[in-house]
Amino acid sequence: MGITSHIQTRLKKSSLLFGLKQEFDILPSVLSGEKAAARSWSQFGEDEILCSELADLLQTGYYLDIGANHPTKISNTFRLYAKGMRGIVVEPDPTLCRLHAKYRSGDIQLCAASGERDSLAPFYRMSYHGLSTFSREDCERSIAGGAQLLSTSLVPVFTIRTILSDCKMEGRPAFALLSVDTESLDEVVLRSNDWCKYRPRIVVYENNDGTDSTRNFLSSVGYELIASKGCNEIMRMRA
């Protein structure tokens, strides 16, 4: 059986409202103007630490923001962008990716995801962007909780090493920050990097399961924990 016209109409309306809501959420950053660099935009104030740790790399460093989500709201990299840093943003939601291209044109935008291998994977786009996922189980759990599935589509998935080998930030030789927010897949994504070749000064990731697994992995490749902010942990490359 196909999708009824009634459901198609509702999905189109939901998708339109989703896009308008994300555009509306840009307004605080637009109205802030030059003051955008002076306030925090991340969820738990992570960018206060990032701006301090990376102050010497604002003009020569770059970030890789995987699962970048909204260009400004709850963003680990927007304040760095406002201060002059540029980088690569990886976001599978096409609406959010278009907003990144519109409001952060100095970045490289990839409408894609990151994972353990280069491939294609189904992306479940939810009515609340924070619930969008590559996990069918998480999708069904969100629907049971009242969220709406806007669309399902195949999107490209790249390893970190593929992204960094193919996307070059001209004039920015220093890998300053790797920020990863992929719900339950952060460690899988982090393991897709070539840690001998690509070594950011700072790594930010989510620790939602309360275990030390991701932290132990990053420790094994030469990083130490410097802060925990909400569900996020910030690690710095050991000297």
Wavefront OBJ file of the C-alpha trace (Angstrom):
o trace
v 0.000 0.000 0.000
v 1.167 3.503 -0.789
v 1.119 6.593 1.405
v -2.262 8.340 1.389
v -2.504 11.932 0.201
v -3.606 12.953 3.692
v -0.408 11.609 5.254
v 1.705 13.119 2.462
v 0.119 16.523 3.101
v 0.769 16.268 6.839
v 4.389 15.273 6.284
v 4.963 18.181 3.884
v 3.410 20.569 6.377
v 5.529 19.190 9.213
v 8.681 19.478 7.107
v 7.835 23.087 6.216
v 7.198 23.971 9.856
v 10.460 22.275 10.796
v 12.368 24.459 8.328
v 10.667 27.650 9.507
v 11.398 26.804 13.150
v 15.099 26.246 12.440
v 15.296 29.531 10.506
v 13.556 31.316 13.386
v 16.138 29.910 15.812
v 18.853 31.716 13.830
v 17.489 35.118 14.907
v 19.332 35.395 18.245
v 22.696 35.016 16.503
v 21.757 37.469 13.732
v 20.549 40.051 16.248
v 23.690 39.561 18.356
v 25.887 40.813 15.526
v 29.462 41.333 16.717
v 28.436 40.313 20.237
v 27.983 36.703 19.070
v 31.650 36.057 19.841
v 31.202 37.208 23.427
v 28.454 34.834 24.595
v 28.098 31.073 24.883
v 26.131 29.127 22.257
v 26.818 25.542 23.279
v 24.469 23.483 25.437
v 26.445 23.451 28.672
v 28.982 26.233 28.136
v 31.512 23.982 26.428
v 32.562 26.809 24.108
v 33.875 28.815 27.073
v 36.546 26.151 27.507
v 37.070 25.704 23.759
v 37.665 29.414 23.180
v 40.189 29.486 26.010
v 42.030 26.332 24.924
v 42.095 27.332 21.240
v 42.639 31.099 21.525
v 45.965 30.899 19.669
v 44.458 28.940 16.746
v 41.476 31.126 15.814
v 43.087 32.299 12.568
v 45.228 29.273 11.726
v 43.179 26.358 13.060
v 40.116 24.490 11.868
v 37.415 22.316 13.411
v 35.585 19.203 12.281
v 32.036 19.293 13.644
v 30.313 15.920 13.148
v 26.588 15.907 13.832
v 26.735 19.702 13.680
v 22.941 20.061 13.848
v 21.795 23.725 13.984
v 24.313 26.385 12.825
v 24.038 28.413 16.041
v 21.670 26.875 18.602
v 23.401 24.444 20.989
v 26.505 24.586 18.776
v 30.015 23.831 19.995
v 31.578 25.656 17.042
v 29.499 28.770 16.335
v 31.333 30.943 18.862
v 34.638 29.849 17.367
v 33.216 30.741 13.934
v 32.195 34.173 15.236
v 35.765 34.648 16.497
v 37.245 33.835 13.083
v 37.884 30.088 13.060
v 36.551 28.026 10.161
v 36.091 24.317 9.585
v 34.149 21.371 8.212
v 30.594 20.667 9.345
v 28.999 17.269 8.803
v 25.202 17.181 9.104
v 22.836 14.675 7.424
v 19.652 16.767 7.731
v 19.286 18.720 4.434
v 17.360 21.592 6.033
v 20.011 22.138 8.688
v 22.792 21.729 6.136
v 21.242 24.466 3.964
v 21.119 26.760 6.995
v 24.803 26.114 7.631
v 25.590 27.040 4.014
v 23.490 30.209 4.323
v 24.718 31.508 7.678
v 28.181 29.947 7.933
v 29.394 30.201 4.369
v 33.032 30.232 5.485
v 32.766 26.569 6.482
v 32.792 23.487 4.273
v 29.406 21.756 4.547
v 28.888 18.033 4.027
v 25.271 16.837 3.949
v 26.358 13.442 5.186
v 27.165 11.443 8.289
v 30.250 9.798 9.753
v 30.696 6.157 10.682
v 33.032 3.197 10.818
v 33.190 2.796 7.024
v 32.327 4.715 3.847
v 28.811 3.611 2.908
v 25.151 4.562 2.610
v 22.792 4.338 5.576
v 19.098 5.059 6.245
v 18.545 8.366 8.044
v 15.337 8.799 10.046
v 14.479 12.496 10.064
v 12.269 13.354 13.031
v 9.986 16.311 13.746
v 12.421 17.378 16.480
v 15.888 17.497 14.922
v 17.577 16.366 18.121
v 15.846 12.999 17.743
v 16.868 12.364 14.109
v 18.861 9.160 13.999
v 20.369 6.313 12.022
v 18.922 3.783 14.457
v 15.556 2.248 13.614
v 15.117 1.318 17.276
v 15.686 4.918 18.418
v 13.288 6.119 15.712
v 10.539 3.790 16.902
v 11.176 4.807 20.514
v 10.816 8.479 19.588
v 7.581 7.817 17.680
v 6.203 5.976 20.684
v 7.065 9.069 22.724
v 5.057 11.331 20.431
v 7.587 12.454 17.818
v 6.784 12.305 14.119
v 8.897 10.709 11.414
v 9.279 13.316 8.639
v 11.224 11.201 6.159
v 13.558 8.258 5.675
v 16.362 8.533 3.154
v 19.724 7.016 2.330
v 22.596 9.382 3.051
v 26.332 9.009 2.479
v 28.482 7.997 5.442
v 32.215 8.750 5.566
v 34.947 7.907 8.028
v 36.791 10.782 9.679
v 39.946 9.850 7.801
v 38.097 10.064 4.461
v 36.636 13.474 5.354
v 39.976 14.906 6.422
v 41.869 13.486 3.444
v 39.357 14.912 0.943
v 38.369 18.235 2.573
v 41.228 20.707 2.893
v 41.040 23.977 4.812
v 43.315 26.248 2.788
v 45.560 28.421 4.956
v 44.581 26.598 8.137
v 47.174 23.923 8.894
v 46.257 23.269 12.544
v 43.584 20.713 13.437
v 42.167 22.514 16.465
v 38.941 20.741 17.381
v 37.039 17.537 16.708
v 33.463 17.780 17.996
v 31.299 14.651 17.722
v 27.588 14.442 18.523
v 26.088 11.320 16.979
v 23.924 10.143 19.857
v 25.073 6.606 20.735
v 27.683 6.283 17.967
v 30.374 8.718 19.130
v 32.996 6.073 19.890
v 32.351 4.292 16.575
v 32.866 7.590 14.759
v 35.994 8.465 16.733
v 37.539 5.081 15.928
v 37.190 5.891 12.202
v 39.967 8.493 12.441
v 43.626 7.898 11.621
v 44.973 9.093 14.952
v 48.569 8.914 13.807
v 47.890 11.333 10.929
v 45.062 13.572 12.167
v 45.430 14.764 15.749
v 43.180 17.603 16.935
v 44.258 19.535 19.993
v 40.793 19.139 21.572
v 38.102 16.451 21.262
v 34.513 16.896 22.464
v 32.069 13.990 22.547
v 28.886 12.883 24.297
v 29.003 10.346 27.103
v 25.355 9.365 27.385
v 25.814 5.814 28.624
v 27.840 6.756 31.690
v 30.715 4.373 30.881
v 34.419 5.138 30.458
v 34.719 3.316 27.111
v 35.122 6.353 24.846
v 37.313 8.144 27.351
v 39.555 5.083 27.651
v 39.845 4.846 23.878
v 40.871 8.497 23.542
v 43.292 8.079 26.430
v 44.896 5.184 24.534
v 45.594 7.470 21.566
v 47.090 10.238 23.671
v 44.329 12.408 25.170
v 43.434 13.425 28.723
v 40.134 14.582 30.208
v 40.093 18.285 31.110
v 36.373 18.908 31.700
v 32.908 17.361 31.837
v 30.021 19.658 30.941
v 26.590 18.069 31.177
v 26.667 14.949 28.996
v 29.760 16.148 27.108
v 33.385 15.421 27.884
v 36.307 17.528 26.678
v 39.723 15.943 26.181
v 43.037 17.550 25.262
v 46.002 16.047 23.463
v 48.725 15.232 25.975
v 51.971 17.126 25.509
l 1 2 3 4 5 6 7 8 9 10 11 12 13 14 15 16 17 18 19 20 21 22 23 24 25 26 27 28 29 30 31 32 33 34 35 36 37 38 39 40 41 42 43 44 45 46 47 48 49 50 51 52 53 54 55 56 57 58 59 60 61 62 63 64 65 66 67 68 69 70 71 72 73 74 75 76 77 78 79 80 81 82 83 84 85 86 87 88 89 90 91 92 93 94 95 96 97 98 99 100 101 102 103 104 105 106 107 108 109 110 111 112 113 114 115 116 117 118 119 120 121 122 123 124 125 126 127 128 129 130 131 132 133 134 135 136 137 138 139 140 141 142 143 144 145 146 147 148 149 150 151 152 153 154 155 156 157 158 159 160 161 162 163 164 165 166 167 168 169 170 171 172 173 174 175 176 177 178 179 180 181 182 183 184 185 186 187 188 189 190 191 192 193 194 195 196 197 198 199 200 201 202 203 204 205 206 207 208 209 210 211 212 213 214 215 216 217 218 219 220 221 222 223 224 225 226 227 228 229 230 231 232 233 234 235 236 237 238 239
